[in-house]
Amino acid sequence: MKVFFNQLFDYNFYCNKSLIEKCSELNAIPERSETLFSHILNAHHIWNARILNQTPIYDVWQKHDIKSWEDIHYDNQRNSFEIVTNATDFDKRIDYESTDGRSYTNTLGEMLFHIINHSTHHRAQMSIDFRSNEIDPISLDYIFYKR
């Protein structure tokens, strides 16, 4: 499982880094895309904090200036890689509280996979937003990454 999750987080890193670079080249980032990418970063941070039993410092929909995206992204990745590296049981159940105060329990593997899947979902929304703003989206399909 470690190899699998390391591969997924490598892919996630590549995709987010590519979007940061693309957005940095734009004269203006579409507002929805800016909101979505901040949310991707925040959610990743929040899930890492839940896994590590820490208090997150970001809110779910907190907006970040593009100048801080790269630093937040690197911190998220580093924390996720540390979690995967130190994991001894991906079926370990972790109790956490949602942002609306409800209690849940999921396995470490489910939580890690959710980070990747959630990011992919919102990156797809950004691609749609790019197109609707006449910006060519970048191809972030996993198979293109692996080629």
Residue frames relative to the residue before (quaternion, step in Angstrom):
aa qw qx qy qz dx dy dz
M 1.0000 0.0000 0.0000 0.0000 0.00 0.00 0.00
K 0.5954 0.5789 -0.3768 0.4103 3.59 1.04 -0.66
V 0.6518 0.5069 -0.3187 0.4655 3.56 0.92 -0.89
F 0.6407 0.5359 -0.3165 0.4496 3.58 0.94 -0.92
F 0.7163 0.4369 -0.2665 0.4744 3.59 0.76 -0.98
N 0.6096 0.5319 -0.3628 0.4624 3.61 1.04 -0.62
Q 0.6396 0.5145 -0.3251 0.4695 3.59 1.01 -0.77
L 0.6663 0.4991 -0.3074 0.4610 3.58 0.92 -0.88
F 0.6900 0.4580 -0.2952 0.4765 3.59 0.93 -0.80
D 0.5614 0.5513 -0.3884 0.4796 3.61 1.17 -0.42
Y 0.6534 0.5050 -0.2970 0.4795 3.56 0.96 -0.93
N 0.6476 0.5185 -0.3114 0.4635 3.58 0.90 -0.91
F 0.6352 0.5318 -0.3171 0.4617 3.56 1.00 -0.88
Y 0.6531 0.5234 -0.2985 0.4587 3.56 0.90 -0.98
C 0.6806 0.5004 -0.2928 0.4479 3.60 0.83 -0.99
N 0.6942 0.4692 -0.2878 0.4637 3.56 0.81 -0.96
K 0.6364 0.5200 -0.3254 0.4677 3.57 0.99 -0.82
S 0.6404 0.5265 -0.3180 0.4599 3.58 0.99 -0.81
L 0.6677 0.4872 -0.3005 0.4759 3.59 0.98 -0.80
I 0.6139 0.5314 -0.3513 0.4662 3.58 1.01 -0.71
E 0.6597 0.5006 -0.3049 0.4703 3.58 0.94 -0.89
K 0.6513 0.5133 -0.3156 0.4613 3.60 0.93 -0.90
C 0.6848 0.4811 -0.2902 0.4641 3.59 0.84 -0.95
S 0.6232 0.5511 -0.3367 0.4411 3.59 1.08 -0.67
E 0.6658 0.5043 -0.2884 0.4681 3.57 1.18 -0.56
L 0.6040 0.5907 -0.3525 0.4026 3.60 1.20 -0.42
N 0.5254 -0.6091 0.4918 0.3334 3.54 -1.17 0.59
A 0.7811 -0.0208 0.0428 0.6225 3.54 1.09 -0.79
I 0.3192 -0.7237 0.5803 0.1937 3.57 -0.90 0.95
P 0.4893 -0.6401 0.4871 0.3371 3.60 -0.85 0.84
E 0.5751 -0.6432 0.3826 0.3304 3.57 -0.86 0.98
R 0.6465 0.5157 -0.3285 0.4563 3.60 0.95 -0.84
S 0.6546 0.5087 -0.3142 0.4625 3.60 0.95 -0.82
E 0.6252 0.5304 -0.3298 0.4680 3.56 1.03 -0.77
T 0.6524 0.5041 -0.2967 0.4819 3.57 1.00 -0.86
L 0.6758 0.5034 -0.2942 0.4509 3.58 0.89 -0.94
F 0.6834 0.4727 -0.3158 0.4581 3.59 0.87 -0.84
S 0.6039 0.5290 -0.3578 0.4769 3.59 1.03 -0.66
H 0.6447 0.5237 -0.3115 0.4617 3.58 1.00 -0.83
I 0.6060 0.5422 -0.3482 0.4664 3.60 1.00 -0.79
L 0.6806 0.4884 -0.2835 0.4668 3.57 0.86 -1.00
N 0.6711 0.5101 -0.2966 0.4488 3.58 0.90 -0.93
A 0.6718 0.5002 -0.3021 0.4551 3.57 0.86 -0.95
H 0.6215 0.5305 -0.3371 0.4675 3.59 0.98 -0.82
H 0.6540 0.5159 -0.2950 0.4681 3.55 0.93 -0.94
I 0.6747 0.5053 -0.2922 0.4518 3.59 0.88 -0.97
W 0.6669 0.4850 -0.3112 0.4724 3.61 0.93 -0.82
N 0.6119 0.5190 -0.3581 0.4775 3.61 1.00 -0.70
A 0.6551 0.5162 -0.3147 0.4531 3.59 0.91 -0.91
R 0.6336 0.5238 -0.3352 0.4602 3.60 0.96 -0.79
I 0.6595 0.5096 -0.3050 0.4608 3.56 0.91 -0.93
L 0.7437 0.4051 -0.2072 0.4898 3.57 0.96 -0.90
N 0.3975 -0.7360 0.4527 0.3087 3.58 1.35 0.05
Q 0.4430 0.6581 -0.4658 0.3920 3.53 0.93 1.03
T 0.4903 -0.6211 0.5146 0.3302 3.55 -1.28 0.27
P 0.3932 -0.7262 0.5040 0.2530 3.61 -0.69 1.02
I 0.3664 -0.7336 0.5286 0.2193 3.55 -1.16 0.61
Y 0.7033 0.4083 -0.2569 0.5222 3.59 1.28 -0.25
D 0.4021 -0.6651 0.5728 0.2604 3.53 -1.25 0.57
V 0.6977 -0.5082 0.3141 0.3953 3.55 -1.20 0.55
W 0.8173 0.2144 -0.0888 0.5275 3.60 0.80 -0.98
Q 0.2916 0.7604 -0.5235 0.2503 3.59 1.16 0.50
K 0.3018 -0.7596 0.5492 0.1739 3.57 -0.85 0.97
H 0.1684 -0.7700 0.6114 0.0707 3.51 -1.10 0.86
D 0.4979 -0.6049 0.5279 0.3278 3.52 -1.17 0.62
I 0.6098 -0.5839 0.3943 0.3630 3.57 -1.05 0.76
K 0.5872 0.5983 -0.3665 0.4038 3.59 1.11 -0.61
S 0.7216 0.4147 -0.2524 0.4936 3.63 1.13 -0.49
W 0.4447 0.7246 -0.4477 0.2770 3.61 1.21 -0.24
E 0.6837 0.5091 -0.3068 0.4233 3.56 0.78 -0.99
D 0.6640 0.5031 -0.3110 0.4575 3.60 0.90 -0.86
I 0.6555 0.4922 -0.3149 0.4784 3.59 0.93 -0.87
H 0.6359 0.5414 -0.3165 0.4499 3.56 0.98 -0.89
Y 0.6768 0.4846 -0.2970 0.4680 3.60 0.87 -0.93
D 0.6359 0.5186 -0.3307 0.4662 3.61 0.97 -0.79
N 0.6418 0.5228 -0.3200 0.4609 3.57 0.94 -0.88
Q 0.6783 0.4952 -0.2958 0.4552 3.57 0.83 -0.98
R 0.6517 0.5218 -0.3191 0.4485 3.55 0.87 -0.96
N 0.6710 0.4940 -0.2998 0.4647 3.59 0.91 -0.88
S 0.6563 0.5020 -0.3178 0.4651 3.59 0.95 -0.80
F 0.6513 0.5001 -0.3236 0.4701 3.59 0.96 -0.79
E 0.6314 0.5163 -0.3331 0.4732 3.60 1.03 -0.69
I 0.6236 0.5333 -0.3336 0.4642 3.57 1.00 -0.81
V 0.6820 0.4803 -0.2857 0.4717 3.58 0.85 -0.99
T 0.6595 0.5224 -0.3093 0.4432 3.59 0.89 -0.93
N 0.7534 0.3996 -0.2104 0.4779 3.58 0.92 -0.87
A 0.4890 0.6823 -0.4272 0.3358 3.59 1.23 -0.16
T 0.1503 -0.7766 0.6068 0.0789 3.52 -1.05 0.84
D 0.7923 0.1179 -0.0468 0.5968 3.58 1.25 -0.37
F 0.2272 -0.8027 0.5406 0.1088 3.57 -0.34 1.25
D 0.6259 0.5060 -0.3355 0.4895 3.58 1.32 -0.09
K 0.3815 0.7200 -0.4848 0.3178 3.58 1.30 0.10
R 0.3260 -0.7509 0.5463 0.1774 3.55 -0.90 0.98
I 0.1289 -0.7943 0.5932 0.0234 3.54 -0.91 1.02
D 0.2829 -0.7374 0.5924 0.1589 3.55 -0.86 1.03
Y 0.1024 0.7833 -0.6078 0.0810 3.57 -1.04 0.78
E 0.3836 -0.6898 0.5650 0.2404 3.50 -1.34 0.24
S 0.4233 -0.6966 0.5184 0.2585 3.57 -0.92 0.92
T 0.6776 -0.4986 0.3478 0.4139 3.55 -1.26 0.22
D 0.6878 0.4300 -0.2949 0.5050 3.60 1.21 -0.32
G 0.6405 -0.5987 0.2969 0.3783 3.59 1.26 0.42
R 0.5242 0.6245 -0.4267 0.3912 3.62 1.22 0.15
S 0.4031 -0.7164 0.5250 0.2205 3.56 -1.13 0.75
Y 0.0078 0.7855 -0.6170 0.0472 3.53 -1.04 0.92
T 0.1682 -0.7419 0.6346 0.1364 3.51 -1.38 0.21
N 0.0844 0.7637 -0.6366 0.0661 3.56 -0.97 0.93
T 0.5507 -0.5854 0.4614 0.3758 3.54 -1.26 0.28
L 0.6467 -0.5033 0.4017 0.4088 3.53 -1.27 0.40
G 0.6559 0.5235 -0.3130 0.4447 3.59 0.91 -0.88
E 0.6444 0.5150 -0.3184 0.4671 3.58 0.99 -0.81
M 0.6675 0.5067 -0.2993 0.4563 3.55 0.94 -0.88
L 0.6575 0.4994 -0.3112 0.4705 3.59 0.95 -0.85
F 0.6603 0.4930 -0.3155 0.4705 3.57 0.93 -0.86
H 0.6116 0.5582 -0.3524 0.4361 3.58 1.02 -0.72
I 0.6021 0.5594 -0.3631 0.4390 3.61 0.97 -0.79
I 0.6888 0.4783 -0.2765 0.4694 3.57 0.86 -0.99
N 0.6920 0.4892 -0.2812 0.4504 3.57 0.80 -1.03
H 0.6389 0.5286 -0.3144 0.4621 3.57 0.97 -0.85
S 0.6560 0.5060 -0.3060 0.4690 3.58 0.94 -0.89
T 0.6444 0.5210 -0.3198 0.4593 3.58 0.94 -0.87
H 0.6304 0.5482 -0.3260 0.4425 3.58 0.95 -0.89
H 0.7422 0.4103 -0.2408 0.4721 3.59 0.77 -0.98
R 0.5811 0.5400 -0.3896 0.4679 3.61 1.12 -0.43
A 0.6141 0.5299 -0.3448 0.4724 3.60 1.08 -0.67
Q 0.6303 0.5147 -0.3332 0.4762 3.59 1.01 -0.74
M 0.6288 0.5238 -0.3353 0.4667 3.57 1.04 -0.70
S 0.6201 0.5381 -0.3481 0.4525 3.60 1.00 -0.73
I 0.6417 0.5028 -0.3170 0.4847 3.57 0.99 -0.81
D 0.6540 0.5078 -0.3093 0.4677 3.58 0.95 -0.86
F 0.6068 0.5400 -0.3533 0.4641 3.59 1.00 -0.76
R 0.6786 0.4976 -0.2979 0.4508 3.58 0.78 -1.02
S 0.6828 0.4838 -0.3011 0.4573 3.60 0.90 -0.85
N 0.7025 0.3931 -0.2539 0.5362 3.58 1.29 -0.28
E 0.5095 -0.6964 0.3750 0.3388 3.55 1.32 0.51
I 0.4678 0.6013 -0.4774 0.4378 3.54 1.03 0.96
D 0.4130 -0.7008 0.5187 0.2631 3.58 -0.83 0.94
P 0.3285 -0.7410 0.5455 0.2132 3.60 -0.67 1.04
I 0.4355 -0.6659 0.5259 0.3007 3.55 -1.20 0.42
S 0.4878 -0.6585 0.4891 0.2987 3.55 -1.13 0.67
L 0.0280 -0.8246 0.5637 -0.0376 3.54 -0.60 1.18
D 0.2774 0.7704 -0.5269 0.2279 3.58 1.16 0.48
Y 0.5859 -0.6148 0.4058 0.3377 3.55 -1.01 0.87
I 0.6651 0.5208 -0.3215 0.4278 3.59 0.90 -0.88
F 0.6250 0.5170 -0.3428 0.4739 3.60 1.08 -0.65
Y 0.6172 0.5398 -0.3297 0.4679 3.55 1.08 -0.72
K 0.7210 0.4564 -0.2509 0.4571 3.60 0.93 -0.87
R 0.5747 0.6129 -0.3877 0.3792 3.62 1.16 -0.37
